[in-house]
Amino acid sequence: MNILKKQHLALSLISLCFTQLFYAQQPVDNLISAFKNYSSNPREITYAHLNKSTFIKGETMGFTAYVIDKESKKTSLTTNNLYCVLEDADKNIIKSKLIKVDEGIGNGIFDIDSLLTSGQYTFKAYTNWQRNFDEPNFYSQTIEVINDNSLQKTENKELLSKIDAQFLPESGHAVTDVQNTFGVTIKNGLGFGIPNVEGVIIDSNNNNITDFKVNILGIGSLSFTPLLNETYSAIFYYQDQKHTVKINSIEDKGIILNLKSTNDKVFVSIKTNMDTQLDIEENIYSLTIHNGNVMKIVEFDLSESLEFTSLINNSDLTPGINIFTVFDESNTPLLERLYFKHDGIEKISSNAPIITKRNDTINLTLTYKSLTPLTNNNLSISVLPSDTKSYNHNHNIISSVYLQPYIKGDVENAKYYFTNVNREKKHDLDNLLITQGWSSYNWYNIFNNPPGVNYVFEKGIFFKASINSKNAEDFLMYPMRYSDATTFEINPINNVFEQKNLFPINNETLKLAEINKSGAIKKPSLYIQYYPSSIPKLEKKRNLLSSKYQRSSTSKIENNIASSNFDNVQQLDEVFIAAEKKKTRLEELKRSSYGYVDLWDKNKRKRTPSLLAYLSKWFTTGTNRIGDPFIINKSSNSTSSSNTPLVFIDDVPVQGFNQLLNIQMDIIDYVEINRSGIGEGIRGGGGVIRIYTDPNVNLQPTNGGGPVFKAYNFPLTFSEDKKFYKPTYKSYNSNFFNEYGIIEWLAKTTLNAKGELFLKLPIVSKSNINLFIEGITEDGRFISEIKRINLD
């Protein structure tokens, strides 16, 4: 998406039922212009699915990140660079990675090693582009790291006994002599809701005005009409203690905004009292509804009635958050209320799994029947024991995309509102939004500080090279894993060259060679600048909920992890993984070859004196009287007179075997020996030899002087998509494993054309397992579910 693309701003008068519409065009135009300017640049949302939220030292954190376009709610095709960091309690970055994102999906790992002491950390995933905006579009989550010798949980009695009860007027204001709605939150000192508390509202004479009850997350609502010169308090009991909270937020004058939803409509009511009406008789107000991208606006006044009401069709609202704001005639925002529309959010679920067991494995088939066959349906799956205590994420992919970017604070168990959605959960979410107050869209900034494009969309690494040589004609960049070899013609005016969209992995270097005016190749003299060159610090803040528990360091629980697989990563990377990669590549080469394929390694390059000596295993080789080399295929069955094989170097036919004398052994990648010449036609009667050089060092001097390139280190590279390693546990039937162990992490899985997902999982214990599945389809439908697999 082009960053200069302007978002569409829909300006329409909602079909509201009112007597007379007054126009004050200039303030409305200013409001429209400010919002259009603020929302003109597209936004991205990041969600990260972590395999757990509580980690034991010696484990590996696996994560899959989804970068999603905020308007379309589909995966973003714009950004390739994603920054993932782990911060300690003091906001210091302890670990960081640059992750390559393809079609909106990227994944990686963090080792939970000695750099992480027991305690709480914050995982963040963000793009450079997201740093432009105030809304919390990035992903942020608290995780806990514990030493399994300190597993014992102790309640923080001081904070748990501290009660924070708030009675928050809907839209931010409460006014006397008008029926008001209040959102209720009752939390402990850690910020977690206290469930199912009941109470009453009383006046100064201890008369019961109304009662209330909060839900399992400590949230509820109540309504009553406060009187002028009267005071009100809330009374409730918790753990046999009486709590009294005075309600101080009631004003003598003002206006309020109230929303009530029906099956297919939203009832809007803007009310005031008689004392206020005398002051605002000539005032014109504006009601806007927006979702951060599209805004609708209408003007109204309260000169002839104390209440302005209307019914809005649900079809006129956008799926997800709709922000209702009331402005006065000077465009000062007075009231704001968040409303959530569930219709239009497409979530798909799988049927009951088909399960078959075989020895120590279980085969699962999950089918998403409502799925249209598409090419890009991505899922990430954490497989844990069903009694796990280590998967306590507040968010799933739906709450991260549709809720969190639009509110200021963190929501306890936000995924609750989007799991098995019913009427009760819709009501609970509406009560939550009453308590949220103003949205994450700051109207002062909308009018005065629209975001500039200070941070660009990033697609890989960009370098700019300044040339220190006067004789340079061209430059050569050697290929990397995700980049082809490239030559650069030098602009004599500025004496620089540059390249975009490079994706160096791990320790890859930038290899450059200079080609002078005579065509000779040598090491260059360059000054290189890189963009980006480091992990940028995300200055945006989000207040996150901490852990409910403290850990005791004096617990006597023995160590439960037998071995940490990442302790052996170095050896595995060098030996096992390298061998597997070589084996896989060799098999691929053999499938496309008519002859014998010999994949060279470091040892073979070192011990092979020359190509003629190497080829003597299959052919008769040597030099004639004048020193020219020859190769003869004595076993040739060719009917032609030639028994001399064809020789290719990197698929280019050699003009004479003298070229073979100039090739250094340390650049050969592999050789194909096709003695029969099959596949080459009549020309291959004497056999075919194909020599391929290492793609990273495939241009060397003919005098044997070693590499002619200069390697420049990238200050920042992408992290390789490494295999996820599970620790080995001492017992797979212990409480420790059932509560904190991990069975499998599948960072990126896809569905076939029939919407089927096939999984093969190890059976490591007698415990049942849970599949925690998050994902998104190509057409913007979401998958978020927990599948319990019974192994009995």
Secondary structure, DSSP 4 states (H G I P E B T S, - for coil): --TTPPPP----------S-----HHHHHHHHHHHHHHT-S--EEEEEEES-SEEETT-EEEEEEEEEETTT-SB-SS--EEEEEEE-TTS-EEEEEEEE-BTTEEEEEEE--TTS-SEEEEEEEE-TGGGG-SS--SEEEEEEEE-TTS--EEE-HHHHH-EEEEEEEGGG-EETTS-EEEEEEEEETTSPBPTT-EEEEEETT--EEEEEE--TTSEEEEEE-PPTT--EEEEEEETTEEEEEEE--EESS-EEEEEEE-SSEEEEEEEE-HHHHHHSTT--EEEEEESSS-EEEEEE--SS-SEEEEEEEGGGSPSEEEEEEEE-TT--EEEEEEEEE-TT--B----SPEEEEETTEEEEEEE-TTPPP-S--EEEEEEEETT-SS---S--HHHHHHTGGGSSS--TTGGGGGSS--HHHHHHHHHHHHHT-S-SS-HHHHHH-PPP--S----SEEEEEEE--SSEEEEEEPPBTTB--EEEE--TTT-EEEEEEE--BTT-EEEEEEEETTS-EE---EEEEEES-SPPP----------SEEE-TT--PPP-EEE-GGGGHHHIIIIIIHHHHHHHHHHHHHHT-SSEEEE--HHHHHH---HHHHHTTTSEEEE-TTS-EEEE-TT---SSS--PPEEEETTEE-SSGGGGGG--GGGEEEEEEETT-TTSGGGGGG-EEEEEE-TTS----TT------EEEE-SS-BPP-PPP-PPEES-SSSHHHHHH---EEEEEEE--TTSEEEEEEE--SSS-EEEEEEEE-TTS-EEEEEEEE---
